[in-house]
Amino acid sequence: MSFCPECPTQTVFDPPITMYENYYHPQLVQVVQPIEVIRQHHCVPVPHHIYTVSTKDQMCTVYSVKSKKRRSAAKAKTSQLRSKKR
């Protein structure tokens, strides 16, 4: 645009715009929260072992080397006698 006429300046007013600036301040509010505690009781089986003990007395004979020889000789004689009877 090479040609630009001089136009007079005009002033126009728009309606006002409302702008808000928000500022927040803490306000303490007490909130009462009731708590109910429920105690639950449960029976749980736990094994408890009870042992009974019994004792016996048993007599044991101690053989000497001489008595073992005598016994084995006696057994041999009885087996010979049995074989003769047959």
PDB file of N, CA, C and O in Angstrom, chain B, residues numbered from 101:
ATOM      1  N   MET B 101       0.845  -1.175   0.000  1.00  0.00           N
ATOM      2  CA  MET B 101       0.000   0.000   0.000  1.00  0.00           C
ATOM      3  C   MET B 101       0.893   1.241   0.000  1.00  0.00           C
ATOM      4  O   MET B 101       1.479   1.620   1.014  1.00  0.00           O
ATOM      5  N   SER B 102       0.961   1.794  -1.065  1.00  0.00           N
ATOM      6  CA  SER B 102       1.784   2.996  -1.161  1.00  0.00           C
ATOM      7  C   SER B 102       1.041   4.247  -0.708  1.00  0.00           C
ATOM      8  O   SER B 102       1.644   5.193  -0.202  1.00  0.00           O
ATOM      9  N   PHE B 103      -0.244   4.237  -0.893  1.00  0.00           N
ATOM     10  CA  PHE B 103      -1.022   5.421  -0.502  1.00  0.00           C
ATOM     11  C   PHE B 103      -1.727   5.133   0.811  1.00  0.00           C
ATOM     12  O   PHE B 103      -2.501   4.182   0.914  1.00  0.00           O
ATOM     13  N   CYS B 104      -1.455   5.964   1.821  1.00  0.00           N
ATOM     14  CA  CYS B 104      -2.094   5.811   3.119  1.00  0.00           C
ATOM     15  C   CYS B 104      -2.518   7.196   3.580  1.00  0.00           C
ATOM     16  O   CYS B 104      -1.677   8.022   3.935  1.00  0.00           O
ATOM     17  N   PRO B 105      -3.798   7.446   3.574  1.00  0.00           N
ATOM     18  CA  PRO B 105      -4.234   8.771   4.023  1.00  0.00           C
ATOM     19  C   PRO B 105      -4.097   8.905   5.530  1.00  0.00           C
ATOM     20  O   PRO B 105      -4.110   7.900   6.241  1.00  0.00           O
ATOM     21  N   GLU B 106      -3.975  10.036   5.992  1.00  0.00           N
ATOM     22  CA  GLU B 106      -3.881  10.288   7.421  1.00  0.00           C
ATOM     23  C   GLU B 106      -5.278  10.281   8.006  1.00  0.00           C
ATOM     24  O   GLU B 106      -6.126  11.106   7.668  1.00  0.00           O
ATOM     25  N   CYS B 107      -5.483   9.351   8.867  1.00  0.00           N
ATOM     26  CA  CYS B 107      -6.790   9.226   9.501  1.00  0.00           C
ATOM     27  C   CYS B 107      -6.687   9.752  10.916  1.00  0.00           C
ATOM     28  O   CYS B 107      -5.672   9.565  11.586  1.00  0.00           O
ATOM     29  N   PRO B 108      -7.717  10.397  11.357  1.00  0.00           N
ATOM     30  CA  PRO B 108      -7.650  10.908  12.718  1.00  0.00           C
ATOM     31  C   PRO B 108      -7.699   9.760  13.729  1.00  0.00           C
ATOM     32  O   PRO B 108      -8.321   8.732  13.464  1.00  0.00           O
ATOM     33  N   THR B 109      -7.065   9.923  14.858  1.00  0.00           N
ATOM     34  CA  THR B 109      -7.056   8.920  15.913  1.00  0.00           C
ATOM     35  C   THR B 109      -8.380   8.971  16.642  1.00  0.00           C
ATOM     36  O   THR B 109      -8.904  10.046  16.936  1.00  0.00           O
ATOM     37  N   GLN B 110      -8.913   7.798  16.930  1.00  0.00           N
ATOM     38  CA  GLN B 110     -10.166   7.710  17.683  1.00  0.00           C
ATOM     39  C   GLN B 110      -9.931   6.888  18.944  1.00  0.00           C
ATOM     40  O   GLN B 110      -9.031   6.050  18.997  1.00  0.00           O
ATOM     41  N   THR B 111     -10.711   7.130  19.905  1.00  0.00           N
ATOM     42  CA  THR B 111     -10.626   6.371  21.156  1.00  0.00           C
ATOM     43  C   THR B 111     -11.943   5.649  21.346  1.00  0.00           C
ATOM     44  O   THR B 111     -13.014   6.252  21.273  1.00  0.00           O
ATOM     45  N   VAL B 112     -11.855   4.374  21.586  1.00  0.00           N
ATOM     46  CA  VAL B 112     -13.042   3.546  21.779  1.00  0.00           C
ATOM     47  C   VAL B 112     -12.885   2.835  23.129  1.00  0.00           C
ATOM     48  O   VAL B 112     -11.794   2.370  23.460  1.00  0.00           O
ATOM     49  N   PHE B 113     -13.947   2.750  23.891  1.00  0.00           N
ATOM     50  CA  PHE B 113     -13.927   2.076  25.196  1.00  0.00           C
ATOM     51  C   PHE B 113     -14.773   0.798  25.136  1.00  0.00           C
ATOM     52  O   PHE B 113     -15.950   0.840  24.778  1.00  0.00           O
ATOM     53  N   ASP B 114     -14.163  -0.328  25.488  1.00  0.00           N
ATOM     54  CA  ASP B 114     -14.891  -1.599  25.606  1.00  0.00           C
ATOM     55  C   ASP B 114     -15.435  -1.721  27.022  1.00  0.00           C
ATOM     56  O   ASP B 114     -14.976  -1.025  27.928  1.00  0.00           O
ATOM     57  N   PRO B 115     -16.394  -2.586  27.213  1.00  0.00           N
ATOM     58  CA  PRO B 115     -16.871  -2.794  28.581  1.00  0.00           C
ATOM     59  C   PRO B 115     -15.746  -3.441  29.417  1.00  0.00           C
ATOM     60  O   PRO B 115     -14.911  -4.176  28.890  1.00  0.00           O
ATOM     61  N   PRO B 116     -15.746  -3.159  30.691  1.00  0.00           N
ATOM     62  CA  PRO B 116     -14.635  -3.657  31.514  1.00  0.00           C
ATOM     63  C   PRO B 116     -14.627  -5.195  31.645  1.00  0.00           C
ATOM     64  O   PRO B 116     -15.679  -5.834  31.663  1.00  0.00           O
ATOM     65  N   ILE B 117     -13.475  -5.738  31.730  1.00  0.00           N
ATOM     66  CA  ILE B 117     -13.292  -7.175  31.955  1.00  0.00           C
ATOM     67  C   ILE B 117     -12.952  -7.357  33.431  1.00  0.00           C
ATOM     68  O   ILE B 117     -12.102  -6.652  33.975  1.00  0.00           O
ATOM     69  N   THR B 118     -13.614  -8.296  34.061  1.00  0.00           N
ATOM     70  CA  THR B 118     -13.350  -8.560  35.470  1.00  0.00           C
ATOM     71  C   THR B 118     -12.324  -9.692  35.563  1.00  0.00           C
ATOM     72  O   THR B 118     -12.509 -10.765  34.988  1.00  0.00           O
ATOM     73  N   MET B 119     -11.276  -9.438  36.273  1.00  0.00           N
ATOM     74  CA  MET B 119     -10.246 -10.457  36.500  1.00  0.00           C
ATOM     75  C   MET B 119     -10.139 -10.693  37.998  1.00  0.00           C
ATOM     76  O   MET B 119     -10.189  -9.768  38.808  1.00  0.00           O
ATOM     77  N   TYR B 120      -9.994 -11.938  38.325  1.00  0.00           N
ATOM     78  CA  TYR B 120      -9.900 -12.290  39.745  1.00  0.00           C
ATOM     79  C   TYR B 120      -8.510 -12.822  40.057  1.00  0.00           C
ATOM     80  O   TYR B 120      -7.937 -13.590  39.285  1.00  0.00           O
ATOM     81  N   GLU B 121      -7.989 -12.413  41.175  1.00  0.00           N
ATOM     82  CA  GLU B 121      -6.774 -12.996  41.719  1.00  0.00           C
ATOM     83  C   GLU B 121      -7.175 -13.725  42.999  1.00  0.00           C
ATOM     84  O   GLU B 121      -7.702 -13.124  43.934  1.00  0.00           O
ATOM     85  N   ASN B 122      -6.921 -14.998  43.020  1.00  0.00           N
ATOM     86  CA  ASN B 122      -7.341 -15.808  44.161  1.00  0.00           C
ATOM     87  C   ASN B 122      -6.200 -15.987  45.146  1.00  0.00           C
ATOM     88  O   ASN B 122      -5.092 -16.378  44.781  1.00  0.00           O
ATOM     89  N   TYR B 123      -6.498 -15.693  46.390  1.00  0.00           N
ATOM     90  CA  TYR B 123      -5.542 -15.902  47.476  1.00  0.00           C
ATOM     91  C   TYR B 123      -6.189 -16.858  48.468  1.00  0.00           C
ATOM     92  O   TYR B 123      -7.338 -16.675  48.869  1.00  0.00           O
ATOM     93  N   TYR B 124      -5.434 -17.880  48.855  1.00  0.00           N
ATOM     94  CA  TYR B 124      -5.985 -18.886  49.773  1.00  0.00           C
ATOM     95  C   TYR B 124      -5.261 -18.804  51.112  1.00  0.00           C
ATOM     96  O   TYR B 124      -4.038 -18.680  51.174  1.00  0.00           O
ATOM     97  N   HIS B 125      -6.051 -18.876  52.178  1.00  0.00           N
ATOM     98  CA  HIS B 125      -5.515 -18.831  53.531  1.00  0.00           C
ATOM     99  C   HIS B 125      -6.003 -20.074  54.274  1.00  0.00           C
ATOM    100  O   HIS B 125      -7.184 -20.411  54.191  1.00  0.00           O
ATOM    101  N   PRO B 126      -5.128 -20.754  54.990  1.00  0.00           N
ATOM    102  CA  PRO B 126      -5.550 -21.980  55.684  1.00  0.00           C
ATOM    103  C   PRO B 126      -6.531 -21.685  56.819  1.00  0.00           C
ATOM    104  O   PRO B 126      -6.372 -20.734  57.584  1.00  0.00           O
ATOM    105  N   GLN B 127      -7.516 -22.512  56.891  1.00  0.00           N
ATOM    106  CA  GLN B 127      -8.500 -22.416  57.968  1.00  0.00           C
ATOM    107  C   GLN B 127      -8.572 -23.798  58.603  1.00  0.00           C
ATOM    108  O   GLN B 127      -8.901 -24.772  57.927  1.00  0.00           O
ATOM    109  N   LEU B 128      -8.273 -23.893  59.874  1.00  0.00           N
ATOM    110  CA  LEU B 128      -8.300 -25.180  60.554  1.00  0.00           C
ATOM    111  C   LEU B 128      -9.739 -25.608  60.814  1.00  0.00           C
ATOM    112  O   LEU B 128     -10.552 -24.853  61.346  1.00  0.00           O
ATOM    113  N   VAL B 129     -10.018 -26.824  60.427  1.00  0.00           N
ATOM    114  CA  VAL B 129     -11.339 -27.397  60.653  1.00  0.00           C
ATOM    115  C   VAL B 129     -11.134 -28.712  61.394  1.00  0.00           C
ATOM    116  O   VAL B 129     -10.468 -29.610  60.880  1.00  0.00           O
ATOM    117  N   GLN B 130     -11.685 -28.836  62.571  1.00  0.00           N
ATOM    118  CA  GLN B 130     -11.545 -30.067  63.345  1.00  0.00           C
ATOM    119  C   GLN B 130     -12.550 -31.092  62.852  1.00  0.00           C
ATOM    120  O   GLN B 130     -13.758 -30.854  62.823  1.00  0.00           O
ATOM    121  N   VAL B 131     -12.018 -32.228  62.469  1.00  0.00           N
ATOM    122  CA  VAL B 131     -12.868 -33.326  62.019  1.00  0.00           C
ATOM    123  C   VAL B 131     -12.720 -34.451  63.034  1.00  0.00           C
ATOM    124  O   VAL B 131     -11.618 -34.949  63.264  1.00  0.00           O
ATOM    125  N   VAL B 132     -13.816 -34.840  63.628  1.00  0.00           N
ATOM    126  CA  VAL B 132     -13.793 -35.908  64.618  1.00  0.00           C
ATOM    127  C   VAL B 132     -14.132 -37.211  63.896  1.00  0.00           C
ATOM    128  O   VAL B 132     -15.216 -37.354  63.331  1.00  0.00           O
ATOM    129  N   GLN B 133     -13.194 -38.155  63.920  1.00  0.00           N
ATOM    130  CA  GLN B 133     -13.388 -39.445  63.258  1.00  0.00           C
ATOM    131  C   GLN B 133     -13.384 -40.532  64.324  1.00  0.00           C
ATOM    132  O   GLN B 133     -12.323 -40.894  64.831  1.00  0.00           O
ATOM    133  N   PRO B 134     -14.555 -41.057  64.671  1.00  0.00           N
ATOM    134  CA  PRO B 134     -14.580 -42.112  65.692  1.00  0.00           C
ATOM    135  C   PRO B 134     -14.016 -43.421  65.130  1.00  0.00           C
ATOM    136  O   PRO B 134     -14.250 -43.775  63.975  1.00  0.00           O
ATOM    137  N   ILE B 135     -13.260 -44.132  65.992  1.00  0.00           N
ATOM    138  CA  ILE B 135     -12.683 -45.419  65.612  1.00  0.00           C
ATOM    139  C   ILE B 135     -13.204 -46.465  66.583  1.00  0.00           C
ATOM    140  O   ILE B 135     -13.144 -46.285  67.800  1.00  0.00           O
ATOM    141  N   GLU B 136     -13.711 -47.548  66.039  1.00  0.00           N
ATOM    142  CA  GLU B 136     -14.215 -48.638  66.863  1.00  0.00           C
ATOM    143  C   GLU B 136     -13.257 -49.817  66.717  1.00  0.00           C
ATOM    144  O   GLU B 136     -13.010 -50.289  65.607  1.00  0.00           O
ATOM    145  N   VAL B 137     -12.722 -50.289  67.837  1.00  0.00           N
ATOM    146  CA  VAL B 137     -11.813 -51.429  67.826  1.00  0.00           C
ATOM    147  C   VAL B 137     -12.609 -52.667  68.222  1.00  0.00           C
ATOM    148  O   VAL B 137     -13.249 -52.696  69.273  1.00  0.00           O
ATOM    149  N   ILE B 138     -12.562 -53.677  67.379  1.00  0.00           N
ATOM    150  CA  ILE B 138     -13.262 -54.929  67.659  1.00  0.00           C
ATOM    151  C   ILE B 138     -12.210 -55.992  67.896  1.00  0.00           C
ATOM    152  O   ILE B 138     -11.408 -56.289  67.011  1.00  0.00           O
ATOM    153  N   ARG B 139     -12.212 -56.563  69.081  1.00  0.00           N
ATOM    154  CA  ARG B 139     -11.253 -57.611  69.416  1.00  0.00           C
ATOM    155  C   ARG B 139     -11.905 -58.963  69.157  1.00  0.00           C
ATOM    156  O   ARG B 139     -12.847 -59.351  69.848  1.00  0.00           O
ATOM    157  N   GLN B 140     -11.408 -59.661  68.177  1.00  0.00           N
ATOM    158  CA  GLN B 140     -11.952 -60.968  67.837  1.00  0.00           C
ATOM    159  C   GLN B 140     -11.086 -62.048  68.472  1.00  0.00           C
ATOM    160  O   GLN B 140      -9.863 -62.030  68.335  1.00  0.00           O
ATOM    161  N   HIS B 141     -11.716 -62.980  69.161  1.00  0.00           N
ATOM    162  CA  HIS B 141     -11.012 -64.062  69.834  1.00  0.00           C
ATOM    163  C   HIS B 141     -11.334 -65.359  69.109  1.00  0.00           C
ATOM    164  O   HIS B 141     -12.497 -65.670  68.852  1.00  0.00           O
ATOM    165  N   HIS B 142     -10.290 -66.109  68.784  1.00  0.00           N
ATOM    166  CA  HIS B 142     -10.466 -67.361  68.052  1.00  0.00           C
ATOM    167  C   HIS B 142      -9.768 -68.491  68.803  1.00  0.00           C
ATOM    168  O   HIS B 142      -8.687 -68.298  69.359  1.00  0.00           O
ATOM    169  N   CYS B 143     -10.387 -69.664  68.818  1.00  0.00           N
ATOM    170  CA  CYS B 143      -9.759 -70.843  69.410  1.00  0.00           C
ATOM    171  C   CYS B 143      -8.951 -71.542  68.318  1.00  0.00           C
ATOM    172  O   CYS B 143      -9.465 -71.856  67.244  1.00  0.00           O
ATOM    173  N   VAL B 144      -7.695 -71.771  68.615  1.00  0.00           N
ATOM    174  CA  VAL B 144      -6.812 -72.425  67.655  1.00  0.00           C
ATOM    175  C   VAL B 144      -6.238 -73.672  68.323  1.00  0.00           C
ATOM    176  O   VAL B 144      -5.614 -73.569  69.379  1.00  0.00           O
ATOM    177  N   PRO B 145      -6.439 -74.856  67.722  1.00  0.00           N
ATOM    178  CA  PRO B 145      -5.908 -76.065  68.345  1.00  0.00           C
ATOM    179  C   PRO B 145      -4.380 -76.117  68.262  1.00  0.00           C
ATOM    180  O   PRO B 145      -3.795 -75.941  67.193  1.00  0.00           O
ATOM    181  N   VAL B 146      -3.756 -76.360  69.397  1.00  0.00           N
ATOM    182  CA  VAL B 146      -2.303 -76.486  69.468  1.00  0.00           C
ATOM    183  C   VAL B 146      -1.997 -77.848  70.083  1.00  0.00           C
ATOM    184  O   VAL B 146      -2.400 -78.109  71.217  1.00  0.00           O
ATOM    185  N   PRO B 147      -1.294 -78.722  69.363  1.00  0.00           N
ATOM    186  CA  PRO B 147      -1.013 -80.055  69.916  1.00  0.00           C
ATOM    187  C   PRO B 147      -0.088 -79.982  71.128  1.00  0.00           C
ATOM    188  O   PRO B 147       0.929 -79.289  71.116  1.00  0.00           O
ATOM    189  N   HIS B 148      -0.460 -80.701  72.154  1.00  0.00           N
ATOM    190  CA  HIS B 148       0.357 -80.797  73.361  1.00  0.00           C
ATOM    191  C   HIS B 148       0.567 -82.288  73.614  1.00  0.00           C
ATOM    192  O   HIS B 148      -0.352 -82.973  74.062  1.00  0.00           O
ATOM    193  N   HIS B 149       1.758 -82.791  73.334  1.00  0.00           N
ATOM    194  CA  HIS B 149       2.029 -84.223  73.420  1.00  0.00           C
ATOM    195  C   HIS B 149       2.308 -84.629  74.867  1.00  0.00           C
ATOM    196  O   HIS B 149       3.059 -83.973  75.588  1.00  0.00           O
ATOM    197  N   ILE B 150       1.687 -85.715  75.257  1.00  0.00           N
ATOM    198  CA  ILE B 150       1.911 -86.289  76.575  1.00  0.00           C
ATOM    199  C   ILE B 150       2.431 -87.701  76.344  1.00  0.00           C
ATOM    200  O   ILE B 150       1.790 -88.491  75.652  1.00  0.00           O
ATOM    201  N   TYR B 151       3.581 -88.025  76.914  1.00  0.00           N
ATOM    202  CA  TYR B 151       4.199 -89.318  76.710  1.00  0.00           C
ATOM    203  C   TYR B 151       4.129 -90.138  77.993  1.00  0.00           C
ATOM    204  O   TYR B 151       4.315 -89.613  79.091  1.00  0.00           O
ATOM    205  N   THR B 152       3.856 -91.441  77.839  1.00  0.00           N
ATOM    206  CA  THR B 152       3.905 -92.349  78.980  1.00  0.00           C
ATOM    207  C   THR B 152       5.130 -93.238  78.808  1.00  0.00           C
ATOM    208  O   THR B 152       5.441 -93.676  77.701  1.00  0.00           O
ATOM    209  N   VAL B 153       5.802 -93.492  79.886  1.00  0.00           N
ATOM    210  CA  VAL B 153       7.016 -94.292  79.846  1.00  0.00           C
ATOM    211  C   VAL B 153       6.833 -95.493  80.755  1.00  0.00           C
ATOM    212  O   VAL B 153       6.398 -95.359  81.898  1.00  0.00           O
ATOM    213  N   SER B 154       7.168 -96.666  80.242  1.00  0.00           N
ATOM    214  CA  SER B 154       7.133 -97.860  81.085  1.00  0.00           C
ATOM    215  C   SER B 154       8.530 -98.471  81.090  1.00  0.00           C
ATOM    216  O   SER B 154       9.256 -98.398  80.098  1.00  0.00           O
ATOM    217  N   THR B 155       8.883 -99.056  82.186  1.00  0.00           N
ATOM    218  CA  THR B 155      10.206 -99.671  82.296  1.00  0.00           C
ATOM    219  C   THR B 155      10.059-101.134  82.676  1.00  0.00           C
ATOM    220  O   THR B 155       9.105-101.519  83.352  1.00  0.00           O
ATOM    221  N   LYS B 156      11.010-101.945  82.236  1.00  0.00           N
ATOM    222  CA  LYS B 156      11.032-103.369  82.564  1.00  0.00           C
ATOM    223  C   LYS B 156      12.427-103.705  83.059  1.00  0.00           C
ATOM    224  O   LYS B 156      13.418-103.148  82.588  1.00  0.00           O
ATOM    225  N   ASP B 157      12.491-104.602  83.994  1.00  0.00           N
ATOM    226  CA  ASP B 157      13.766-105.131  84.446  1.00  0.00           C
ATOM    227  C   ASP B 157      13.956-106.498  83.811  1.00  0.00           C
ATOM    228  O   ASP B 157      13.051-107.331  83.848  1.00  0.00           O
ATOM    229  N   GLN B 158      15.100-106.731  83.241  1.00  0.00           N
ATOM    230  CA  GLN B 158      15.380-107.999  82.601  1.00  0.00           C
ATOM    231  C   GLN B 158      16.732-108.489  83.092  1.00  0.00           C
ATOM    232  O   GLN B 158      17.720-107.755  83.093  1.00  0.00           O
ATOM    233  N   MET B 159      16.749-109.727  83.501  1.00  0.00           N
ATOM    234  CA  MET B 159      17.988-110.304  83.999  1.00  0.00           C
ATOM    235  C   MET B 159      18.781-110.887  82.839  1.00  0.00           C
ATOM    236  O   MET B 159      18.240-111.640  82.029  1.00  0.00           O
ATOM    237  N   CYS B 160      20.033-110.551  82.757  1.00  0.00           N
ATOM    238  CA  CYS B 160      20.911-111.066  81.718  1.00  0.00           C
ATOM    239  C   CYS B 160      22.036-111.823  82.404  1.00  0.00           C
ATOM    240  O   CYS B 160      22.611-111.347  83.383  1.00  0.00           O
ATOM    241  N   THR B 161      22.345-112.999  81.886  1.00  0.00           N
ATOM    242  CA  THR B 161      23.448-113.764  82.458  1.00  0.00           C
ATOM    243  C   THR B 161      24.687-113.539  81.618  1.00  0.00           C
ATOM    244  O   THR B 161      24.619-113.453  80.392  1.00  0.00           O
ATOM    245  N   VAL B 162      25.792-113.448  82.278  1.00  0.00           N
ATOM    246  CA  VAL B 162      27.059-113.240  81.601  1.00  0.00           C
ATOM    247  C   VAL B 162      27.764-114.583  81.560  1.00  0.00           C
ATOM    248  O   VAL B 162      27.992-115.205  82.597  1.00  0.00           O
ATOM    249  N   TYR B 163      28.102-115.018  80.384  1.00  0.00           N
ATOM    250  CA  TYR B 163      28.770-116.306  80.217  1.00  0.00           C
ATOM    251  C   TYR B 163      30.262-116.080  80.121  1.00  0.00           C
ATOM    252  O   TYR B 163      30.740-115.181  79.430  1.00  0.00           O
ATOM    253  N   SER B 164      30.973-116.915  80.827  1.00  0.00           N
ATOM    254  CA  SER B 164      32.424-116.857  80.704  1.00  0.00           C
ATOM    255  C   SER B 164      32.839-117.732  79.538  1.00  0.00           C
ATOM    256  O   SER B 164      32.007-118.461  78.998  1.00  0.00           O
ATOM    257  N   VAL B 165      34.064-117.686  79.145  1.00  0.00           N
ATOM    258  CA  VAL B 165      34.558-118.467  78.023  1.00  0.00           C
ATOM    259  C   VAL B 165      34.461-119.959  78.347  1.00  0.00           C
ATOM    260  O   VAL B 165      34.157-120.764  77.466  1.00  0.00           O
ATOM    261  N   LYS B 166      34.712-120.329  79.585  1.00  0.00           N
ATOM    262  CA  LYS B 166      34.653-121.739  79.977  1.00  0.00           C
ATOM    263  C   LYS B 166      33.235-122.270  79.867  1.00  0.00           C
ATOM    264  O   LYS B 166      33.026-123.380  79.378  1.00  0.00           O
ATOM    265  N   SER B 167      32.258-121.492  80.314  1.00  0.00           N
ATOM    266  CA  SER B 167      30.878-121.973  80.273  1.00  0.00           C
ATOM    267  C   SER B 167      30.375-122.067  78.832  1.00  0.00           C
ATOM    268  O   SER B 167      29.529-122.911  78.538  1.00  0.00           O
ATOM    269  N   LYS B 168      30.881-121.212  77.919  1.00  0.00           N
ATOM    270  CA  LYS B 168      30.493-121.304  76.510  1.00  0.00           C
ATOM    271  C   LYS B 168      30.989-122.614  75.922  1.00  0.00           C
ATOM    272  O   LYS B 168      30.271-123.272  75.169  1.00  0.00           O
ATOM    273  N   LYS B 169      32.211-122.992  76.261  1.00  0.00           N
ATOM    274  CA  LYS B 169      32.772-124.249  75.759  1.00  0.00           C
ATOM    275  C   LYS B 169      31.968-125.430  76.292  1.00  0.00           C
ATOM    276  O   LYS B 169      31.702-126.391  75.569  1.00  0.00           O
ATOM    277  N   ARG B 170      31.585-125.347  77.563  1.00  0.00           N
ATOM    278  CA  ARG B 170      30.797-126.424  78.157  1.00  0.00           C
ATOM    279  C   ARG B 170      29.453-126.544  77.456  1.00  0.00           C
ATOM    280  O   ARG B 170      28.995-127.652  77.177  1.00  0.00           O
ATOM    281  N   ARG B 171      28.824-125.423  77.172  1.00  0.00           N
ATOM    282  CA  ARG B 171      27.509-125.446  76.522  1.00  0.00           C
ATOM    283  C   ARG B 171      27.615-126.010  75.120  1.00  0.00           C
ATOM    284  O   ARG B 171      26.801-126.842  74.719  1.00  0.00           O
ATOM    285  N   SER B 172      28.616-125.560  74.366  1.00  0.00           N
ATOM    286  CA  SER B 172      28.742-126.061  73.005  1.00  0.00           C
ATOM    287  C   SER B 172      29.040-127.560  73.014  1.00  0.00           C
ATOM    288  O   SER B 172      28.587-128.282  72.126  1.00  0.00           O
ATOM    289  N   ALA B 173      29.780-128.026  73.984  1.00  0.00           N
ATOM    290  CA  ALA B 173      30.052-129.456  74.102  1.00  0.00           C
ATOM    291  C   ALA B 173      28.779-130.206  74.461  1.00  0.00           C
ATOM    292  O   ALA B 173      28.528-131.299  73.951  1.00  0.00           O
ATOM    293  N   ALA B 174      27.979-129.617  75.338  1.00  0.00           N
ATOM    294  CA  ALA B 174      26.726-130.251  75.751  1.00  0.00           C
ATOM    295  C   ALA B 174      25.758-130.308  74.571  1.00  0.00           C
ATOM    296  O   ALA B 174      25.038-131.294  74.415  1.00  0.00           O
ATOM    297  N   LYS B 175      25.732-129.293  73.761  1.00  0.00           N
ATOM    298  CA  LYS B 175      24.852-129.279  72.591  1.00  0.00           C
ATOM    299  C   LYS B 175      25.296-130.351  71.597  1.00  0.00           C
ATOM    300  O   LYS B 175      24.467-131.025  70.984  1.00  0.00           O
ATOM    301  N   ALA B 176      26.560-130.492  71.450  1.00  0.00           N
ATOM    302  CA  ALA B 176      27.069-131.495  70.524  1.00  0.00           C
ATOM    303  C   ALA B 176      26.672-132.894  70.985  1.00  0.00           C
ATOM    304  O   ALA B 176      26.292-133.728  70.164  1.00  0.00           O
ATOM    305  N   LYS B 177      26.755-133.159  72.284  1.00  0.00           N
ATOM    306  CA  LYS B 177      26.373-134.467  72.814  1.00  0.00           C
ATOM    307  C   LYS B 177      24.899-134.743  72.592  1.00  0.00           C
ATOM    308  O   LYS B 177      24.530-135.845  72.183  1.00  0.00           O
ATOM    309  N   THR B 178      24.037-133.746  72.859  1.00  0.00           N
ATOM    310  CA  THR B 178      22.591-133.958  72.678  1.00  0.00           C
ATOM    311  C   THR B 178      22.264-134.172  71.214  1.00  0.00           C
ATOM    312  O   THR B 178      21.382-134.969  70.894  1.00  0.00           O
ATOM    313  N   SER B 179      22.954-133.479  70.313  1.00  0.00           N
ATOM    314  CA  SER B 179      22.666-133.680  68.894  1.00  0.00           C
ATOM    315  C   SER B 179      23.130-135.069  68.446  1.00  0.00           C
ATOM    316  O   SER B 179      22.501-135.679  67.581  1.00  0.00           O
ATOM    317  N   GLN B 180      24.235-135.578  69.032  1.00  0.00           N
ATOM    318  CA  GLN B 180      24.694-136.926  68.709  1.00  0.00           C
ATOM    319  C   GLN B 180      23.694-137.944  69.205  1.00  0.00           C
ATOM    320  O   GLN B 180      23.399-138.910  68.502  1.00  0.00           O
ATOM    321  N   LEU B 181      23.166-137.750  70.395  1.00  0.00           N
ATOM    322  CA  LEU B 181      22.186-138.674  70.960  1.00  0.00           C
ATOM    323  C   LEU B 181      20.926-138.685  70.101  1.00  0.00           C
ATOM    324  O   LEU B 181      20.341-139.741  69.862  1.00  0.00           O
ATOM    325  N   ARG B 182      20.514-137.518  69.642  1.00  0.00           N
ATOM    326  CA  ARG B 182      19.303-137.446  68.802  1.00  0.00           C
ATOM    327  C   ARG B 182      19.531-138.182  67.473  1.00  0.00           C
ATOM    328  O   ARG B 182      18.651-138.889  66.980  1.00  0.00           O
ATOM    329  N   SER B 183      20.720-138.001  66.911  1.00  0.00           N
ATOM    330  CA  SER B 183      20.977-138.652  65.619  1.00  0.00           C
ATOM    331  C   SER B 183      21.063-140.181  65.776  1.00  0.00           C
ATOM    332  O   SER B 183      20.724-140.908  64.842  1.00  0.00           O
ATOM    333  N   LYS B 184      21.507-140.679  66.936  1.00  0.00           N
ATOM    334  CA  LYS B 184      21.574-142.127  67.181  1.00  0.00           C
ATOM    335  C   LYS B 184      20.189-142.691  67.342  1.00  0.00           C
ATOM    336  O   LYS B 184      19.936-143.814  66.904  1.00  0.00           O
ATOM    337  N   LYS B 185      19.279-141.962  67.953  1.00  0.00           N
ATOM    338  CA  LYS B 185      17.922-142.456  68.181  1.00  0.00           C
ATOM    339  C   LYS B 185      17.189-142.647  66.859  1.00  0.00           C
ATOM    340  O   LYS B 185      16.301-143.496  66.771  1.00  0.00           O
ATOM    341  N   ARG B 186      17.521-141.917  65.881  1.00  0.00           N
ATOM    342  CA  ARG B 186      16.813-142.002  64.591  1.00  0.00           C
ATOM    343  C   ARG B 186      17.242-143.191  63.885  1.00  0.00           C
ATOM    344  O   ARG B 186      16.771-143.455  62.778  1.00  0.00           O
TER     345      ARG B 186
END
